Amino acid sequence: MKDLFNGKLVRLAGIDPEEASKTFAQWNRDSEYMRLLDSDPPRLHSTKAIKEWLEKELEKATDMYWFAVRALEDDRLLGDVTLSVINWGSREAFAGIAIGAREFWGKGYGTDAMDLILRYAFTELNLWRVALSVFEYNERAIRSYEKVGFRIEGRKRQVIQRDGRRWMSSIWASYAKNGWPKTAKKPLNRKQVETSG
């Protein structure tokens, strides 16, 4: 059996609120990162506030599996990945991932981390389906999800109020256990998604 927490480029580790709060505070100052991460307006928080928030979230996270993403080569903190079980009866969860500093973007770290969280979901938690959403302008993330094998399920139009107007869509995708490991024949295909507002 493969190591659940080690991939080709990254490993999953526990969240250390002390370290993560400092790093997250730095990443949160990058408005592009924040716009890729969330539809809410970017907010700046102190290291102390982020640490307190992290500690509370980790304490109450009974159905959420939250990991730090660390580089295998030098143990740098690259980001985080979550798996939130939304229905144990249907064995379904929602995944989220963030790779923080721009220097780590586009190097395969996120793809490897998503592959690890799917492995964990299907082999350790015995889940059947993992879903996610992504803004259509986050093409780097879409390519990553395509590589892992997610399939498109739909689109939610005009989800973001930015720059004084309503625009951009979010793509909803999932990966079912019967496609694991990576046997999905039809990847998340941007051509199937209308781009009109």
N, C-alpha and C positions, 0 to 999 in steps of 0.2 A: 504494500500500500504506500502511496506517495505521502510525503509529509504534508499535512493539511495547511500549514502556515508558511511554507517556503515555495516560491515560484522560481522562474528563471532570472528575474531581475530584482524582485522585491520579496519581502516577507511581511506577514501580518503580525502585529504586536499589540499589546495592551496600550490603551491611551494613558499617558502620564500627564495629568492636568498641569503640573508645574511647567514642563517643557512645552506642551502643546499650547498653552495659553500665550506664551511668548511668541511662538511661531505663528499661531493663528492671528495674533494681533498684527504682525508684520504683513501677512498675506491679505488681511482685510483692508489694508491701506491701498491695495491695488484694485481700482474700480472695475477694470476689465475682468479680473478674477471674480469679483463679487457679482457682476452682471451675468457671467457664465454659470454661477452657482445658484442664483436665486432671483425670483421675479420681484422681490421686495426692494425698495430703494436701499442702496448701500448705507450702512451705519458704521461708525467707528466706535469701538469699545476699548476700554483700558485692558491691560493684561490682567489686572486684578478682577475685573468684571467677567472677563472670559473664563478665568480660572474658576470662579464661583459658579458660573453657569455650567461649565464642564463637570464639575464635581456633582452638582444637582442632577444633571442629565444621566451621568453614569450610575448614580445611586438608584434612580427610579427606572432604569432601563431593564425591564424584565423580559420583554419580547423583542428587544433590539440588541443586535450583536454588532458592536462598534469596535473597529480596529484602526490602529495607526498603520500607515503604509511606510515601510522603511526600505532603503536601498540595501541590497545584499552586499554590494561592494564596499560600503563604508558606514552603513547603519544610519545614514542621514534620514531625518523625518521628511518625507515627500508629500504626505497628505493623509487622508483618512477615507475609510470605506465603511458603509453601514448596511446592515441587512435587518429590516424591520418586519417581523412576522405580523401580517395583518389578519390572518385567519388560519388558526391551527387545524380547524376542521377540514378545510380544503387544501391545507398545506401550501399556503401562498405567502409570499413576502415581497417587499418593495426594497430595491437596492438604490443606494446613493454613493457617489464617489466624488472626491475633490483632490486634485493634485495642485499644490499651492503655488510655489514660485515658478515664474515663467521659464526659468532655465531647465525645469524638469518636464515641461510640456513637449509632446510630440516625440518622446523617446521610448515609448512602449511601457512605461511604468504603470500607467492607468489600465492598459489592456491586461497586463500581467496580474494586477491587483483584482480586476473584475473577474478574471479567470479563477483566481484563488477563492473569491467570495462565492462564486457559483459552485466550486468544488465543495466548499464548506456547507453550502445550502443543501446540495443534493446528496452528499455522502455522509455528512455528520448530523444534519438536522432532518434529513429525509423529507425535504420539501418537494413539492411537485412543480411549482411555478414561481419564477422570480420576474417581477415587472420593474420598469423604470420609466422615467420621462426625461426628455432632453429638449432644449430649445433648438429650433431648426437652424439657427445661425451658429450653433456650436458644432461645426463640421468636424473638428478634431475628435470630439467625443463620439459623434455618430460613426466615424470610421473605426474607432476603438470598439464600439458595440457591435459593429458589423463583423469585425475580426473574431470576436468572441462567439457570435452566432445568434444574437438577438433578432427577433422577427417583429416587424411593424404590426401594430394592432389598430392604430388610429391616430387621429390628430385633433388637437383642441385649438381652434382658431382664435386669434387676437387675444392672447393671454397676458400680454405685458403692456402697461401704460408707461411709455418712455418717450422722452424728448417731445412732450406735449401731444402725443397721439397714441392710439391703440394699434399695436402691430405685433408681428411675429407669432408664430405658432409653436406649440410644443408637440413633440412626437411621442406617442406612447408605444412601448415595445415590451416584449416578454421573451423569456426563454423557459421552455418546459423540459422537465426531466427526461422525457422520451427523446429529446434531441441531444442529451448529454452522453458522452463528451463530444462536442463540436460536430455533430452530424447534420445540423440544420442545413437544408438545401437552399432555402430562400432567405437571404440575409435582409437586414433592415435596409430597404432600398429607397433612397431619397427621391427617385423618379416616380415612385408610387404616391408621393405626398404632394398635394397641391400647394403651390406657394402663394396663391392669391390671398389677399387679406379679406 
